Amino acid sequence: MYAQIIVDISHEKLDRIFEYRIPEEMRNLIKTGTMVNIPFGKGNRMITGYVTGIVEKSDYDESLIKDIDSVVENAVTIESELIELAGFIRDNFGSTMNQALKTVIPVKKEMKHKENKTVELMIDEDEAAEVLAKYRKKNAKAKVRLMEELLKVSYLSYGIVTGKLNVTSSTIKAMTEEGVIRIKTENILRNPVGHLEKGRYSIQLNEEQRKISENIKNCMNKGGGVHLIHGITGSGKTEIYIDLIEENLKMGKQAIVMIPEIALTYQTVMRFYKKFGDKISIINSKLSQGERYDQFERAKNGDISIMIGPRSSLFTPFANLGLIIIDEEHEGAYKSESVPKYHAREVAEERIRKCNGTLVLGSATPSVESYYKALEGKYTLHKLEKRAGNSKPAEVEIVDLREELEAGNRTMFSRKLDGLIRDRLSKDEQIMLFINRRGYAGFVSCRKCGYVVKCPHCDVSLTAHNDGKMKCHYCGYSIEKPQLCPKCQSKYIGMFGTGTQKVEEAVKKMYPQARVLRMDLDTTSKKGGHEEILAAFANHDADILIGTQMIVKGHDFPNVTLVGIIAADLSLYASDYKAAERTFELLTQAVGRAGRGSKEGVAVIQTYNPEEYSVAMAAEQDYEGFYRHEIGYRKLMDYPPVTMMLSVLVMSVREDVAVMAAELIKESIENCGERNRIIGPAEAGIYKINDIYRRVIYVKNKEYEALVNTKNTLERFMNEDERFLNIKQSEISVQFDFNPMGNV
């Protein structure tokens, strides 16, 4: 047996993997992540390394392979834990070990620390007075200026000396060599929340919150487990999180709080910072590489105990992790879109299991997967059914846009929504207008009757293409784009869509007196863009906030009494099996933004399909009703979580090679020994990107493990089968995605 070992944990060194022989007596001791002592280099100096994999055969000359010297005793290092986690990701989500390692070690390379330099006086006051007199006699003006100041304060910032006092570096060097002064340099780890205003944040749990918190705390003391908090919007899940973190800190452990969007960071961080102060830090893509590096160093050094951030925060190098919280756990942002295509929820389960900690998932609209596991008893389910404080859930009205069209209303605002906007503006109350763009695809619908063109085999909408065809991106079914509605023969059939800029233009035209803010990718691209817009709206510097899903997640604006959903159908007919779930989640979250303060709120959902169950149940805030409908659909169509699914994406610069490789892979799947259901190969959702052809195969099985075995069989096939190897490897790329969040 041979161990593959890396000797340096940094991104630029991860491709340097060395092979060592595992002595017989160590075979039971060594696994992925084990820290070992190995002889290294020509002189065989003893160094430490980490095992990244174990193989039975080596491609190297047997005489050149050295033995592992020993296992490092009592080595409970965070590096070992993260490398073991990388092994889990490689095995369960399909990637190379290097790709997995580069995922769990988010900081690419060691960054230079920020330095704090000071100039200090090295002699006593009497001697300094004599030196000053000597400098005056020599008319050394710069030295005189510096000595006069140092006699007052004994040390000065290097920047003040070279700036305000105008003393050159050569003068400082000369005085240092004379032994009069010295330069002291300290490394400073950047703190991205250090500028925040400190305050006090006390929580008072109501009876419902306290009961859930106590139940989870009892489990924390007995080995943790996974807990799902299903709490309606405004029910106070954050207060429970804070209470659990306090308990975790008392136990001497650290916590990770995961949030799906950078947009959520502002209000979340303010609450946590006021409660825990400098014990917290944040990580997100808006931080510089140096800032990100420093946050992981602070975590490793024990300078902080709580990390808040999106998916990458999961890999914070805490040595004594006890609690992971995943807020808004239903969010698609927790699924990686690049290889390895892991889901943070499943990796968090594995990480917390390894350290006997607690994983808490929270959402007003739990993912169907998590709720399914909770009902099966794999997660412990907790319910919050009342809003915190005295606020009432918003009153919800559904507007049928077909009736608006019949009445001659050609604007994007229904008569009901228009009247409510004018009413709120007159009362100096705030309004949020939500554009349901998540998962938007080029679906075709009828504005008169609401009919949407769907695939008869997969029950997802067909996607319109520029060649006039409509295609299913699961099975490849294709038809010509209809000119008239197949159901009512109306000519009002075509592509459906709108955008935030169009809505902003319409708002400014119809309500010129209103102060308007827009929040989307364009307006939040600069650093701090999210916080700037949200702070302005919180301060009532605007009357109307227009945006995509980033405005409806977790924000709490007490003066918002009206939420308008411009077009619920935009995500409802995205061409994937999770379209109804995403629509329900987004509409429920949007409705939950209204009436969170003392004033009652109203939400208006505009749709061409008011009878659709995801829309109707969102209006009623009825998660259980939605879940029953949705899980019935998943059972009928063999979709996750009832049936597991693996997508195999085959890519090549040559179309004939992509077709041939996909057929060979399908044959291998058929012969792998698992009772799989195979769909495809078919053209991927976007068939050609940057001159690369893409074909996809979907594999379904009741057991996840069977799909992992299928993936392993395919990897061996691609490395050993002569027919596959005869196709130029450089022209083929294959990606695996378990339980994909949509079509590829």
Wavefront OBJ file of the C-alpha trace (Angstrom):
o trace
v 0.000 0.000 0.000
v 1.217 3.487 -0.860
v 0.301 6.877 0.604
v 0.059 10.041 -1.462
v 1.414 12.864 0.682
v 1.610 16.634 0.487
v 4.280 18.359 2.528
v 3.060 21.960 2.472
v -0.470 23.260 2.920
v -0.682 26.127 0.461
v -2.513 26.436 -2.830
v 0.590 26.733 -4.982
v 2.086 23.549 -3.472
v -1.008 21.322 -3.657
v -0.020 19.807 -6.994
v 3.245 18.541 -5.450
v 2.150 15.151 -4.195
v 4.767 12.554 -3.202
v 4.336 8.806 -2.845
v 5.592 6.819 0.153
v 5.311 3.147 1.055
v 3.110 2.321 4.064
v 4.926 -0.149 6.355
v 2.862 -3.211 7.252
v 2.605 -2.244 10.931
v 1.109 1.187 10.062
v -1.630 0.086 7.658
v -4.378 0.339 10.265
v -3.137 3.734 11.465
v -2.974 5.652 8.208
v -5.950 7.180 6.390
v -6.700 10.361 4.443
v -5.758 13.366 6.605
v -3.260 11.521 8.841
v -0.178 13.576 9.715
v 3.037 11.556 9.235
v 6.802 11.905 9.569
v 8.638 11.192 6.304
v 12.282 11.233 5.128
v 12.533 13.963 2.508
v 15.109 14.937 -0.108
v 18.598 13.577 -0.728
v 19.650 14.041 2.877
v 16.543 12.253 4.179
v 15.802 15.055 6.612
v 12.691 14.263 8.644
v 9.652 16.455 7.902
v 5.892 16.179 8.396
v 3.313 15.685 5.664
v -0.386 14.911 5.232
v -1.864 11.837 3.590
v -4.224 12.839 0.772
v -4.938 9.371 -0.581
v -4.003 5.680 -0.441
v -3.412 3.467 -3.507
v -2.553 -0.194 -3.955
v -0.227 0.273 -6.920
v 2.492 2.809 -7.674
v 3.643 4.036 -11.073
v 7.113 4.814 -9.713
v 10.220 2.636 -9.564
v 9.850 0.529 -6.406
v 13.498 1.082 -5.474
v 13.008 4.854 -5.366
v 10.015 4.826 -3.005
v 10.784 5.499 0.665
v 8.893 4.245 3.705
v 6.804 6.457 5.969
v 8.810 6.833 9.177
v 5.984 7.212 11.698
v 2.569 8.661 12.447
v 2.703 11.977 14.327
v 1.264 11.225 17.767
v -1.516 13.362 19.248
v -1.653 15.399 16.028
v -5.144 16.846 16.159
v -4.445 19.577 13.610
v -7.034 21.496 11.649
v -5.115 20.666 8.464
v -5.719 16.943 9.038
v -9.435 17.550 9.555
v -9.777 19.655 6.406
v -7.808 17.174 4.282
v -10.070 14.381 5.505
v -13.037 16.582 4.563
v -11.516 17.042 1.102
v -11.395 13.263 0.785
v -15.107 13.103 1.623
v -15.866 15.718 -1.053
v -13.780 13.855 -3.656
v -15.518 10.550 -2.935
v -19.077 11.844 -2.716
v -19.288 14.650 -5.256
v -16.925 13.680 -8.043
v -13.626 15.563 -8.414
v -9.895 15.055 -8.166
v -8.262 15.288 -4.750
v -6.486 18.487 -5.814
v -9.812 20.109 -6.757
v -11.245 19.086 -3.380
v -8.175 20.346 -1.504
v -8.348 23.711 -3.234
v -11.983 23.924 -2.122
v -11.344 23.269 1.585
v -8.240 25.478 1.677
v -9.926 28.678 0.430
v -6.915 31.022 0.763
v -4.748 30.429 -2.271
v -1.381 31.460 -0.856
v 0.238 33.099 2.133
v -0.289 36.838 2.025
v 1.948 39.536 3.436
v 0.582 40.864 6.711
v -0.270 44.513 7.213
v 2.494 46.086 9.313
v 2.407 48.652 12.097
v 5.797 50.438 12.355
v 6.768 52.731 15.208
v 9.882 54.791 15.966
v 10.975 54.433 19.614
v 13.541 56.301 21.737
v 16.309 53.940 22.964
v 18.111 56.242 25.448
v 17.056 57.836 28.721
v 15.864 61.431 29.014
v 19.164 62.956 30.176
v 21.176 61.301 27.390
v 18.465 62.297 24.865
v 18.798 65.938 25.934
v 22.562 65.787 25.288
v 22.027 64.189 21.849
v 19.442 66.869 20.991
v 21.935 69.625 21.921
v 24.552 67.962 19.652
v 22.064 67.833 16.742
v 21.221 71.520 17.243
v 24.888 72.424 17.215
v 25.316 70.564 13.884
v 22.108 72.222 12.547
v 20.654 68.721 11.796
v 17.095 70.073 11.533
v 15.324 66.758 10.763
v 17.040 64.980 13.660
v 16.180 67.889 15.946
v 12.483 67.728 14.970
v 12.333 63.990 15.647
v 14.207 64.183 18.977
v 12.004 67.033 20.235
v 8.857 64.971 19.574
v 10.305 61.749 21.038
v 11.220 63.553 24.240
v 7.493 64.371 24.582
v 5.952 60.936 23.816
v 8.864 58.364 23.650
v 7.497 56.677 20.478
v 5.792 57.777 17.254
v 4.091 56.147 14.285
v 6.540 55.658 11.411
v 3.993 57.288 9.085
v 3.835 60.444 11.228
v 7.635 60.635 11.345
v 8.073 60.402 7.568
v 4.916 62.386 6.801
v 4.039 65.098 9.255
v 7.590 65.557 10.594
v 9.115 65.151 7.108
v 12.025 62.988 8.334
v 13.583 60.885 5.555
v 14.231 57.136 5.831
v 17.982 57.767 5.483
v 17.896 60.063 8.546
v 15.927 57.425 10.494
v 18.473 54.779 9.459
v 21.394 56.984 10.589
v 19.817 57.617 14.012
v 19.109 53.876 14.340
v 22.761 53.053 13.658
v 23.739 55.612 16.313
v 21.638 53.664 18.824
v 19.409 56.656 19.528
v 16.181 55.148 18.181
v 14.852 51.823 16.939
v 12.157 50.772 14.458
v 9.587 48.354 15.897
v 7.467 46.392 13.415
v 4.317 44.475 14.383
v 2.141 42.403 12.077
v -1.510 43.400 12.165
v -4.237 40.985 11.081
v -6.911 42.892 9.181
v -10.328 43.009 10.873
v -13.205 43.586 8.396
v -15.701 44.289 11.207
v -13.404 46.449 13.329
v -15.039 49.629 12.023
v -18.497 48.648 13.241
v -20.025 50.536 16.122
v -20.039 48.516 19.311
v -23.229 48.316 21.287
v -25.397 46.069 23.371
v -27.796 43.502 21.963
v -29.828 41.629 24.518
v -32.245 38.909 23.529
v -35.416 37.877 25.281
v -36.722 34.576 23.992
v -40.451 33.993 23.954
v -41.864 30.669 25.167
v -41.765 29.054 21.711
v -38.179 30.160 21.034
v -36.979 29.191 24.511
v -38.412 25.677 24.241
v -36.626 25.004 20.939
v -33.358 26.483 22.193
v -33.436 24.382 25.359
v -34.158 21.205 23.384
v -31.185 21.824 21.096
v -28.913 22.757 24.032
v -29.737 19.451 25.708
v -28.676 17.666 22.513
v -25.498 19.778 22.291
v -24.392 18.304 25.599
v -25.055 14.774 24.352
v -23.327 14.771 20.951
v -25.296 17.303 18.928
v -26.846 15.902 15.768
v -28.720 17.765 13.023
v -31.664 20.040 13.815
v -34.062 21.734 11.389
v -35.866 24.853 12.644
v -38.911 25.536 10.487
v -39.974 29.016 11.523
v -42.367 31.311 9.667
v -40.929 34.624 8.462
v -40.378 36.969 11.397
v -40.558 34.205 14.017
v -37.128 35.024 15.462
v -34.774 32.264 14.356
v -31.775 34.607 14.748
v -32.449 35.004 18.478
v -32.330 31.218 18.855
v -29.047 31.105 16.932
v -27.535 33.699 19.274
v -28.693 31.795 22.359
v -27.182 28.559 21.012
v -23.879 30.278 20.196
v -23.692 31.642 23.757
v -24.064 28.099 25.071
v -21.462 26.860 22.596
v -18.962 29.518 23.732
v -19.541 28.561 27.370
v -18.498 25.034 26.388
v -15.219 26.486 25.066
v -16.129 25.782 21.434
v -16.298 27.756 18.216
v -19.147 28.364 15.771
v -19.721 28.956 12.060
v -22.826 30.866 10.933
v -23.516 30.380 7.239
v -25.625 32.802 5.229
v -26.467 32.416 1.541
v -25.924 35.915 0.179
v -23.459 38.716 0.812
v -26.573 40.926 0.925
v -27.576 39.280 4.192
v -24.281 40.069 5.891
v -25.042 43.663 6.911
v -27.982 43.150 9.269
v -26.783 39.725 10.428
v -23.305 40.972 11.303
v -24.653 44.031 13.122
v -26.761 41.822 15.396
v -23.968 39.368 16.096
v -21.321 42.085 16.525
v -23.411 43.954 19.071
v -23.814 40.708 20.996
v -20.366 39.101 20.664
v -18.068 42.006 19.720
v -14.580 41.107 18.546
v -15.240 37.372 18.897
v -16.789 37.430 15.427
v -15.458 37.962 11.940
v -16.802 37.629 8.414
v -15.643 36.060 5.177
v -17.047 36.774 1.727
v -15.953 37.339 -1.852
v -15.978 41.136 -1.434
v -12.976 40.963 0.925
v -9.505 41.325 -0.554
v -7.267 38.277 -0.698
v -5.223 39.699 2.181
v -8.335 40.248 4.300
v -9.546 36.703 3.625
v -6.135 35.276 4.532
v -6.072 37.222 7.792
v -9.540 35.988 8.839
v -8.484 32.364 8.514
v -5.250 33.143 10.406
v -7.271 34.779 13.190
v -9.502 31.687 13.338
v -6.505 29.345 13.437
v -4.832 31.433 16.168
v -7.976 31.439 18.315
v -8.401 35.232 18.055
v -12.046 34.807 17.019
v -14.696 32.241 17.949
v -17.491 32.919 15.431
v -17.200 33.127 11.643
v -20.076 34.460 9.543
v -20.173 34.024 5.792
v -21.394 32.131 2.740
v -20.293 28.690 1.514
v -16.538 29.192 1.976
v -16.985 29.918 5.710
v -17.659 26.194 6.153
v -13.902 25.609 5.847
v -12.867 28.037 8.590
v -9.882 26.399 10.362
v -11.387 26.272 13.840
v -9.596 23.683 15.991
v -12.515 23.187 18.405
v -15.630 23.582 16.288
v -18.852 22.774 18.128
v -21.687 24.406 16.198
v -22.555 25.118 12.555
v -25.665 27.140 11.752
v -26.967 27.292 8.168
v -29.519 30.082 7.895
v -31.946 30.104 4.944
v -30.844 26.503 4.401
v -33.106 26.114 1.350
v -31.003 28.541 -0.687
v -29.440 27.312 -3.927
v -26.310 29.360 -3.175
v -25.201 26.573 -0.826
v -24.647 24.318 -3.838
v -21.332 24.857 -5.637
v -21.683 25.512 -9.357
v -18.064 24.616 -10.093
v -16.242 21.298 -9.626
v -16.486 19.770 -7.065
v -20.237 20.395 -7.122
v -20.747 19.806 -3.415
v -23.679 20.919 -1.276
v -22.592 22.813 1.847
v -25.364 21.213 3.904
v -24.048 17.685 3.305
v -20.413 18.679 3.835
v -21.408 20.512 7.041
v -23.085 17.297 8.227
v -19.829 15.416 7.684
v -17.654 18.062 9.345
v -19.868 18.370 12.412
v -20.150 14.571 12.695
v -16.358 14.309 12.837
v -16.167 16.715 15.779
v -19.313 15.473 17.597
v -20.872 18.892 17.228
v -24.285 20.292 16.358
v -25.646 21.368 12.978
v -28.668 23.698 12.980
v -30.572 24.375 9.756
v -33.080 27.213 9.701
v -35.663 28.393 7.182
v -39.204 29.665 6.769
v -39.320 27.456 3.668
v -37.108 24.406 4.279
v -35.755 22.644 1.226
v -37.828 19.634 0.230
v -34.692 17.515 0.819
v -34.249 18.679 4.427
v -37.933 18.423 5.328
v -38.026 14.930 3.805
v -35.085 13.898 6.027
v -36.743 15.495 9.071
v -39.962 13.546 8.505
v -37.874 10.386 8.095
v -36.258 11.051 11.482
v -32.748 11.762 10.157
v -33.017 15.375 11.357
v -34.772 16.642 14.508
v -37.613 18.964 13.476
v -38.541 22.097 15.477
v -41.357 24.491 14.544
v -41.835 28.223 15.196
v -45.426 29.054 14.296
v -45.747 32.602 15.650
v -44.027 35.840 14.753
v -41.748 37.272 17.421
v -43.108 40.392 19.093
v -46.602 41.584 18.269
v -46.398 41.833 14.471
v -48.960 39.960 12.390
v -48.282 38.076 9.139
v -48.989 40.182 6.069
v -52.354 40.054 4.359
v -51.767 38.532 0.900
v -53.711 39.197 -2.295
v -53.251 37.361 -5.587
v -53.930 39.369 -8.744
v -54.763 37.508 -11.967
v -52.878 39.347 -14.720
v -55.141 37.749 -17.348
v -57.996 39.813 -15.945
v -55.826 42.944 -16.013
v -55.154 42.331 -19.711
v -58.890 41.844 -20.363
v -59.587 45.152 -18.587
v -57.120 46.934 -20.886
v -54.349 47.431 -18.301
v -51.068 47.209 -20.243
v -48.782 48.427 -17.421
v -46.699 46.092 -15.250
v -48.639 47.222 -12.156
v -52.118 45.832 -11.526
v -54.850 48.240 -10.479
v -54.715 46.797 -6.964
v -50.948 47.229 -6.612
v -51.059 50.718 -8.139
v -53.667 51.847 -5.606
v -51.715 50.423 -2.670
v -48.443 52.038 -3.821
v -50.129 55.451 -3.986
v -51.709 54.886 -0.545
v -48.381 53.945 1.095
v -46.562 56.886 -0.470
v -49.205 59.250 0.921
v -48.690 57.742 4.395
v -44.866 57.967 4.193
v -44.592 54.178 4.485
v -42.090 52.088 2.535
v -42.566 49.655 -0.340
v -40.533 46.768 -1.739
v -41.051 45.640 -5.340
v -39.687 42.188 -6.079
v -38.773 40.804 -9.515
v -38.836 37.023 -9.375
v -35.872 36.391 -11.676
v -34.261 33.402 -9.918
v -34.094 30.419 -12.273
v -35.492 32.480 -15.153
v -35.296 30.764 -18.540
v -36.752 31.454 -21.972
v -40.123 29.811 -21.422
v -43.097 30.561 -23.657
v -46.515 31.350 -22.198
v -49.874 32.788 -23.169
v -50.760 36.100 -21.545
v -54.458 35.535 -22.196
v -55.029 32.087 -20.648
v -51.749 31.426 -18.804
v -50.847 28.245 -20.733
v -47.133 27.315 -20.660
v -45.516 25.006 -23.231
v -44.142 21.962 -21.355
v -42.294 18.699 -22.045
v -44.797 15.792 -22.045
v -42.146 13.433 -20.610
v -40.491 15.475 -17.843
v -43.177 17.972 -16.789
v -40.844 20.965 -17.042
v -41.215 23.935 -19.362
v -39.586 23.800 -22.775
v -36.895 26.403 -23.363
v -37.100 28.622 -26.441
v -33.989 28.817 -28.635
v -32.979 31.293 -31.309
v -33.453 28.710 -34.074
v -37.216 28.683 -33.490
v -37.151 25.369 -31.627
v -38.299 24.634 -28.087
v -36.351 21.957 -26.219
v -36.437 19.982 -22.975
v -33.061 20.091 -21.261
v -33.591 16.763 -19.514
v -34.589 14.331 -22.259
v -33.978 16.276 -25.482
v -37.658 16.445 -26.589
v -38.085 19.203 -29.200
v -40.909 21.009 -31.052
v -41.312 24.117 -33.204
v -42.190 27.289 -31.300
v -45.982 27.822 -31.658
v -47.329 31.009 -33.220
v -50.739 30.700 -31.517
v -51.596 29.405 -28.062
v -52.263 25.632 -28.373
v -54.951 25.949 -25.681
v -56.969 29.094 -26.528
v -55.573 30.024 -29.973
v -54.636 33.508 -28.699
v -51.881 35.447 -30.458
v -50.636 36.688 -27.063
v -48.077 33.895 -26.763
v -44.349 34.434 -26.540
v -41.285 34.819 -24.361
v -42.031 36.049 -20.878
v -39.761 38.392 -18.973
v -38.983 41.709 -17.352
v -36.086 43.201 -15.414
v -35.267 45.515 -12.531
v -34.268 48.419 -14.773
v -37.580 48.280 -16.657
v -39.462 48.263 -13.365
v -37.397 51.207 -12.089
v -38.202 53.208 -15.234
v -41.908 52.431 -14.885
v -41.931 53.369 -11.184
v -40.239 56.720 -11.789
v -42.669 57.481 -14.605
v -45.830 56.542 -12.666
v -44.731 57.830 -9.227
v -42.395 60.779 -9.884
v -42.618 61.920 -6.263
v -41.147 58.646 -4.949
v -37.502 58.227 -3.956
v -36.344 54.975 -5.535
v -33.461 52.558 -4.879
v -32.607 49.574 -7.087
v -30.709 46.561 -5.762
v -29.336 44.023 -8.220
v -25.960 42.800 -9.495
v -25.319 46.104 -11.308
v -25.922 48.378 -8.311
v -24.063 46.172 -5.789
v -20.923 45.385 -7.783
v -18.650 47.697 -5.785
v -17.331 46.791 -2.340
v -19.874 47.692 0.339
v -22.613 48.178 -2.278
v -25.105 45.934 -0.492
v -24.602 47.601 2.886
v -24.841 51.089 1.372
v -28.216 50.439 -0.283
v -29.697 48.545 2.666
v -28.529 51.193 5.154
v -30.041 53.953 3.008
v -33.375 52.138 2.831
v -33.297 51.380 6.587
v -32.721 55.105 7.239
v -35.757 55.910 5.053
v -33.665 57.699 2.446
v -35.908 56.015 -0.140
v -39.603 55.138 -0.372
v -39.389 52.212 -2.794
v -36.748 49.470 -3.013
v -36.741 47.473 -6.263
v -34.742 44.271 -6.551
v -34.297 40.596 -7.219
v -34.141 37.823 -4.614
v -31.367 39.607 -2.696
v -33.883 42.097 -1.237
v -36.223 39.499 0.249
v -33.809 37.361 2.290
v -33.689 37.982 6.022
v -33.990 41.774 5.956
v -36.053 43.498 8.618
v -37.483 46.928 7.739
v -40.249 47.910 10.217
v -41.638 50.678 7.973
v -42.227 48.384 4.971
v -45.981 47.829 4.805
v -46.313 46.808 1.145
v -44.517 44.185 -0.921
v -45.354 43.809 -4.593
v -44.291 40.711 -6.541
v -44.319 41.929 -10.122
v -44.405 38.577 -11.952
v -44.495 35.351 -9.944
v -44.357 33.268 -13.135
v -40.753 34.164 -13.992
v -39.354 31.402 -11.779
v -42.436 29.197 -11.835
v -41.690 27.914 -15.324
v -37.929 27.704 -15.278
v -36.986 24.506 -17.099
v -36.071 22.294 -14.141
v -37.851 20.089 -11.633
v -37.247 22.473 -8.678
v -39.089 25.401 -10.318
v -42.201 25.160 -8.123
v -40.089 24.848 -4.964
v -37.996 27.911 -5.843
v -41.128 29.896 -6.634
v -42.785 28.979 -3.335
v -39.609 29.867 -1.416
v -39.157 33.233 -3.089
v -42.807 34.263 -2.831
v -43.023 33.218 0.827
v -39.818 35.090 1.667
v -41.030 38.165 -0.234
v -44.425 38.181 1.484
v -42.618 37.888 4.834
v -40.915 41.279 4.375
v -44.205 43.186 4.828
v -45.557 44.282 8.211
v -42.599 43.286 10.389
v -43.043 46.311 12.644
v -46.058 47.709 14.500
v -47.944 48.529 11.269
v -49.852 45.833 9.422
v -48.513 44.771 6.031
v -49.951 43.766 2.660
v -48.358 41.717 -0.111
v -49.609 41.569 -3.689
v -48.672 38.602 -5.901
v -49.191 39.270 -9.618
v -49.441 36.116 -11.740
v -50.969 34.599 -14.873
v -51.468 31.316 -12.964
v -53.189 32.054 -9.627
v -54.383 28.450 -9.338
v -50.820 27.025 -9.428
v -50.220 25.308 -6.050
v -46.841 26.937 -5.334
v -48.389 30.404 -5.790
v -51.588 29.641 -3.870
v -49.743 27.999 -0.956
v -47.217 30.859 -0.757
v -50.094 33.328 -0.473
v -51.481 31.281 2.419
v -47.969 30.803 3.913
v -48.845 27.095 3.989
v -45.555 25.192 3.840
v -47.020 21.817 4.803
v -49.649 22.091 2.071
v -47.002 22.961 -0.485
v -44.745 20.126 0.682
v -47.526 17.532 0.286
v -48.168 18.638 -3.301
v -44.482 18.852 -4.163
v -43.387 15.540 -2.676
v -46.257 13.838 -4.521
v -44.931 15.316 -7.768
v -41.365 14.200 -6.971
v -42.553 10.637 -6.231
v -44.535 10.507 -9.461
v -41.656 11.771 -11.607
v -38.771 10.059 -9.739
v -37.008 13.265 -8.702
v -34.898 13.966 -5.564
v -35.186 13.513 -2.649
v -37.389 10.464 -3.301
v -35.076 9.212 -6.030
v -31.441 10.301 -6.162
v -30.059 11.752 -9.386
v -26.607 12.081 -10.949
v -25.885 14.243 -13.985
v -22.866 13.395 -16.121
v -21.809 16.317 -18.316
v -19.569 15.433 -21.267
v -17.726 18.301 -22.983
v -15.462 18.464 -26.019
v -14.256 20.958 -28.619
v -15.305 18.384 -31.242
v -19.003 17.567 -31.545
v -18.383 14.038 -32.854
v -16.075 13.306 -29.899
v -18.679 14.593 -27.412
v -21.341 12.355 -28.998
v -19.064 9.296 -29.064
v -17.798 9.785 -25.490
v -21.340 10.224 -24.154
v -22.451 6.971 -25.800
v -19.468 5.077 -24.340
v -20.230 6.500 -20.883
v -23.889 5.479 -21.200
v -22.766 1.933 -22.097
v -20.511 1.863 -19.029
v -23.402 3.001 -16.803
v -25.603 0.246 -18.223
v -22.921 -2.339 -17.384
v -21.933 -1.063 -13.924
v -24.145 -3.496 -12.017
v -26.419 -0.918 -10.361
v -30.165 -0.800 -11.022
v -30.045 2.660 -12.547
v -32.570 4.467 -14.704
v -30.739 6.330 -17.491
v -32.038 9.383 -19.375
v -30.081 10.617 -22.376
v -27.528 11.411 -23.646
v -29.119 14.679 -24.769
v -27.903 18.161 -25.590
v -27.207 20.174 -22.441
v -29.291 23.263 -21.657
v -26.760 25.402 -23.492
v -25.321 23.022 -26.044
v -22.279 25.061 -27.038
v -20.260 27.434 -24.847
v -16.981 28.980 -26.029
v -16.807 26.446 -28.897
v -17.208 23.512 -26.488
v -20.028 21.031 -27.175
v -21.908 19.750 -24.123
v -23.976 16.568 -23.761
v -25.626 15.358 -20.590
v -26.756 12.016 -19.156
v -29.055 11.779 -16.131
v -28.843 8.685 -13.912
v -31.530 7.942 -11.305
v -31.469 5.485 -8.414
v -33.273 5.173 -5.071
v -29.918 4.867 -3.268
v -27.303 7.644 -3.175
v -24.572 5.070 -2.564
v -25.479 3.345 -5.829
v -24.863 6.597 -7.710
v -21.509 7.064 -5.931
v -20.575 3.529 -7.039
v -21.699 4.407 -10.579
v -19.475 7.495 -10.510
v -16.512 5.431 -9.271
v -17.085 2.859 -12.019
v -17.161 5.627 -14.627
v -13.898 7.105 -13.337
v -12.188 3.711 -13.640
v -13.716 3.201 -17.094
v -12.414 6.550 -18.343
v -8.908 5.720 -17.089
v -8.747 2.135 -18.359
v -11.052 1.495 -21.348
v -9.071 1.477 -24.608
v -11.971 2.813 -26.678
v -12.291 5.813 -24.393
v -8.520 6.319 -24.188
v -8.330 6.286 -28.002
v -10.328 9.504 -28.014
v -7.889 12.308 -27.291
v -8.104 12.954 -23.555
v -7.249 16.612 -24.012
v -10.446 17.035 -26.020
v -12.781 15.580 -23.374
v -13.898 16.835 -19.989
v -16.433 15.035 -17.783
v -18.170 16.573 -14.762
v -20.385 14.877 -12.167
v -23.188 16.568 -10.255
v -25.196 14.723 -7.587
v -28.818 15.837 -7.171
v -28.321 18.867 -9.445
v -30.215 22.006 -8.468
v -31.396 22.452 -12.068
v -30.621 21.306 -15.580
v -27.051 21.811 -16.808
l 1 2 3 4 5 6 7 8 9 10 11 12 13 14 15 16 17 18 19 20 21 22 23 24 25 26 27 28 29 30 31 32 33 34 35 36 37 38 39 40 41 42 43 44 45 46 47 48 49 50 51 52 53 54 55 56 57 58 59 60 61 62 63 64 65 66 67 68 69 70 71 72 73 74 75 76 77 78 79 80 81 82 83 84 85 86 87 88 89 90 91 92 93 94 95 96 97 98 99 100 101 102 103 104 105 106 107 108 109 110 111 112 113 114 115 116 117 118 119 120 121 122 123 124 125 126 127 128 129 130 131 132 133 134 135 136 137 138 139 140 141 142 143 144 145 146 147 148 149 150 151 152 153 154 155 156 157 158 159 160 161 162 163 164 165 166 167 168 169 170 171 172 173 174 175 176 177 178 179 180 181 182 183 184 185 186 187 188 189 190 191 192 193 194 195 196 197 198 199 200 201 202 203 204 205 206 207 208 209 210 211 212 213 214 215 216 217 218 219 220 221 222 223 224 225 226 227 228 229 230 231 232 233 234 235 236 237 238 239 240 241 242 243 244 245 246 247 248 249 250 251 252 253 254 255 256 257 258 259 260 261 262 263 264 265 266 267 268 269 270 271 272 273 274 275 276 277 278 279 280 281 282 283 284 285 286 287 288 289 290 291 292 293 294 295 296 297 298 299 300 301 302 303 304 305 306 307 308 309 310 311 312 313 314 315 316 317 318 319 320 321 322 323 324 325 326 327 328 329 330 331 332 333 334 335 336 337 338 339 340 341 342 343 344 345 346 347 348 349 350 351 352 353 354 355 356 357 358 359 360 361 362 363 364 365 366 367 368 369 370 371 372 373 374 375 376 377 378 379 380 381 382 383 384 385 386 387 388 389 390 391 392 393 394 395 396 397 398 399 400 401 402 403 404 405 406 407 408 409 410 411 412 413 414 415 416 417 418 419 420 421 422 423 424 425 426 427 428 429 430 431 432 433 434 435 436 437 438 439 440 441 442 443 444 445 446 447 448 449 450 451 452 453 454 455 456 457 458 459 460 461 462 463 464 465 466 467 468 469 470 471 472 473 474 475 476 477 478 479 480 481 482 483 484 485 486 487 488 489 490 491 492 493 494 495 496 497 498 499 500 501 502 503 504 505 506 507 508 509 510 511 512 513 514 515 516 517 518 519 520 521 522 523 524 525 526 527 528 529 530 531 532 533 534 535 536 537 538 539 540 541 542 543 544 545 546 547 548 549 550 551 552 553 554 555 556 557 558 559 560 561 562 563 564 565 566 567 568 569 570 571 572 573 574 575 576 577 578 579 580 581 582 583 584 585 586 587 588 589 590 591 592 593 594 595 596 597 598 599 600 601 602 603 604 605 606 607 608 609 610 611 612 613 614 615 616 617 618 619 620 621 622 623 624 625 626 627 628 629 630 631 632 633 634 635 636 637 638 639 640 641 642 643 644 645 646 647 648 649 650 651 652 653 654 655 656 657 658 659 660 661 662 663 664 665 666 667 668 669 670 671 672 673 674 675 676 677 678 679 680 681 682 683 684 685 686 687 688 689 690 691 692 693 694 695 696 697 698 699 700 701 702 703 704 705 706 707 708 709 710 711 712 713 714 715 716 717 718 719 720 721 722 723 724 725 726 727 728 729 730 731 732 733 734 735 736 737 738 739 740 741 742 743 744
